Amino acid sequence: MAIDKGKFSDVTAVAEALRPSYPVYCMRPDVLAASARRFISQFPGTVLYAVKCNPHPLVLSALYKGGIRHFDTASLPEIAQITDGFEDAHTYFMHPVKARAVIKSAYKVYGVRHFVVDHRDELDKVAEEAGTQGNTIIVRVNTPPADDTLYHLAAKFGAAPDDAAELMRAAAARGCAVGLAFHVGSQCRSPEAYSNALALLGGIIDQAGVDPVCIDVGGGFPAAYGDRPVPELGAYMEAIRRGLKSLKLKPTVDVFAEPGRALVAHGCSLLTQVQLRKDNRLYINDGIYGSLSEMATVAIRLPARVIRLDGPVSETMAEFALNGPTCDSLDVLPGTFALPDDVREGDWIEIDQVGAYSNALATRFNGFHPETFVQVFDAPPAVAAA
Ligand SMILES: Cc1ncc(COP(=O)(O)O)c(C=O)c1O
């Protein structure tokens, strides 16, 4: 259950009004909408937001306001949320493994017409449950792992190139329109990963002898977390344009991207509170089983700053370990955070850039579940500090 605590000018005003002892997501709808507009203006095709990254209703409506009308959905609840929430939205079923009943409902109840497959049996399932006429089968290809990504999303899904060509032919023979998709991996720092993957797709298209109706370059576009620089979005678009050009596609071919992280990471920060200080260890009220699991699983580093209402903080900085609220000893954020050396119980710590894979991954372990959110209209701390 999401708890809406309203709108505030900035995060200090949130601390003043709520004095929260629970973690609060500080959503920045203007930042999210601007991020959607920026991506849409640069991408040479249709932008599908990957709902899994952050399905919070406020995030979805801000992206919608920024112009997003197409959504990469991976489950029936995601499809229902988008279809029920936005009359003119289009959903695409981008999960390569789907239950039969789910395929049927997506097609019949929600009007989904794009289905990803990466195996012959899944193609058969989609054909049996949703039919073939008017449907587009998008074959997910297993592209080689790109250097410099946080997650390799080809480890679990994706057909090998020969199998992908075979799947394209099989889908076309059944009367479906056919497309190709890949995912270079999340937080991909190498624009060339996209042109390389598109070159691989060129070979598959030639081998299959089937004209695709769409090419989907997936997600993976990085967020500028600040621990390591990432190339500008323009460099990715340039690599994609180059890769698409080499495919010599018909002008009618739709080009899709499915960004998640790059659209939302910097549109939300997290207001946590210090519950106890033990020397240079701080115990805060959110952690790896809540909003911050990616800090442990893929070692992203997030910026943090202290908010104190009853006086100034020290200008001398020290390194602190941050412990999460659960009783599990694993619930400690990796590394240390530079914070004022007099940080103490009751201070708030705003952790920035938590818009991606935060609330979406949070558990209820130990009874801790971050669910309170507010809207704020200040510049995100990472931007303000730059
Ligand atoms: C099929 C698919 N598309 C898009 C995304 C979004 O990826 P990212 O957040 O790296 O842009 C994911 C992430 O898991 C995915 O599995």
The ligand as a MOL file (V3000), in Angstrom:
LIG
                    3D

  0  0  0     0  0            999 V3000
M  V30 BEGIN CTAB
M  V30 COUNTS 16 16 0 0 0
M  V30 BEGIN ATOM
M  V30 1 C 13.2390 -6.9140 -21.4250 0
M  V30 2 C 13.7260 -5.7330 -20.6530 0
M  V30 3 N 13.5910 -4.5110 -21.2100 0
M  V30 4 C 13.9920 -3.3950 -20.5750 0
M  V30 5 C 14.5490 -3.4620 -19.3160 0
M  V30 6 C 14.9700 -2.1830 -18.6770 0
M  V30 7 O 16.3480 -2.1420 -18.5720 0
M  V30 8 P 17.0990 -0.8350 -18.0430 0
M  V30 9 O 16.4700 -0.4510 -16.7590 0
M  V30 10 O 18.5170 -1.2800 -17.8940 0
M  V30 11 O 16.9560 0.2190 -19.0840 0
M  V30 12 C 14.7410 -4.7140 -18.7020 0
M  V30 13 C 15.3450 -4.8280 -17.3760 0
M  V30 14 O 15.4160 -5.8520 -16.7630 0
M  V30 15 C 14.3080 -5.8880 -19.3930 0
M  V30 16 O 14.4400 -7.1030 -18.8620 0
M  V30 END ATOM
M  V30 BEGIN BOND
M  V30 1 1 1 2
M  V30 2 1 2 3
M  V30 3 2 2 15
M  V30 4 2 3 4
M  V30 5 1 4 5
M  V30 6 1 5 6
M  V30 7 2 5 12
M  V30 8 1 6 7
M  V30 9 1 7 8
M  V30 10 2 8 9
M  V30 11 1 8 10
M  V30 12 1 8 11
M  V30 13 1 12 13
M  V30 14 1 12 15
M  V30 15 2 13 14
M  V30 16 1 15 16
M  V30 END BOND
M  V30 END CTAB
M  END
